[in-house]
């Protein structure tokens, strides 16, 4: 039986996203929501003291870098909000 492309894609669950962010930003408070209920479109609010003195772009890069290249692969869409603790 031939599987459709979307059935073969490995989605990333919210606990895995949280784990990767926590590894990079251990003091972070993280709130993740599944926006579409499909396990593929998330929103993350990340609050960390490590964002202090950094621009929003730098803060967002820190979060994206924590995902170790999984954006666009296992993780299709992640809207990020960052705040200093």
Secondary structure, 3 states (H helix, E strand, C coil): CCCCHHHHCCCCCHHHHHHHHHHHCCCCEEEEEECCCCCCEEEEEEEEHHHCCCCHHHHHHHHHHHCCCCECCCECEEEEEEEEC
